[in-house]
Amino acid sequence: MRHLLAREHAGVLAELAARRTLVALDYDGTLAPIVVDRDRAAMRARTATLLRAVAERYPTAVVSGRAVAD
């Protein structure tokens, strides 16, 4: 598995952008660590910074089974 937000994979993201790719990431377990109490699930600050950078460059979606209010 490639961690697309890692610096060493910037070329992969550039290639995807050239193909007009949508970046879709799951929240629980991908953007935020899995926790017993789902109300305590939170994205790390560094992950949020990287996600923001990706979303500024590419169409991005966060996928979740949660309701929008969650």
Contacts in CASP RR format, 6 or more apart in sequence:
PFRMAT RR
TARGET T0000
AUTHOR 0000-0000-0000
METHOD contacts of the structure
MODEL  1
MRHLLAREHAGVLAELAARRTLVALDYDGTLAPIVVDRDRAAMRARTATL
LRAVAERYPTAVVSGRAVAD
2 9 0 8 1.000
2 12 0 8 1.000
3 9 0 8 1.000
4 12 0 8 1.000
4 13 0 8 1.000
4 16 0 8 1.000
4 23 0 8 1.000
4 54 0 8 1.000
5 47 0 8 1.000
5 50 0 8 1.000
5 51 0 8 1.000
5 54 0 8 1.000
13 54 0 8 1.000
13 57 0 8 1.000
13 58 0 8 1.000
16 23 0 8 1.000
16 58 0 8 1.000
17 57 0 8 1.000
17 58 0 8 1.000
21 58 0 8 1.000
21 59 0 8 1.000
22 58 0 8 1.000
22 59 0 8 1.000
22 60 0 8 1.000
22 61 0 8 1.000
23 54 0 8 1.000
23 55 0 8 1.000
23 58 0 8 1.000
23 59 0 8 1.000
23 60 0 8 1.000
23 61 0 8 1.000
24 60 0 8 1.000
24 61 0 8 1.000
24 62 0 8 1.000
24 63 0 8 1.000
25 31 0 8 1.000
25 51 0 8 1.000
25 60 0 8 1.000
25 61 0 8 1.000
25 62 0 8 1.000
25 63 0 8 1.000
26 62 0 8 1.000
26 63 0 8 1.000
26 64 0 8 1.000
27 41 0 8 1.000
27 43 0 8 1.000
27 62 0 8 1.000
27 63 0 8 1.000
27 64 0 8 1.000
27 66 0 8 1.000
28 34 0 8 1.000
28 38 0 8 1.000
28 41 0 8 1.000
28 64 0 8 1.000
28 66 0 8 1.000
31 43 0 8 1.000
31 47 0 8 1.000
31 51 0 8 1.000
31 62 0 8 1.000
32 41 0 8 1.000
32 42 0 8 1.000
32 43 0 8 1.000
32 44 0 8 1.000
32 47 0 8 1.000
33 41 0 8 1.000
33 44 0 8 1.000
34 41 0 8 1.000
35 41 0 8 1.000
38 66 0 8 1.000
38 70 0 8 1.000
43 51 0 8 1.000
51 60 0 8 1.000
54 60 0 8 1.000
64 70 0 8 1.000
END
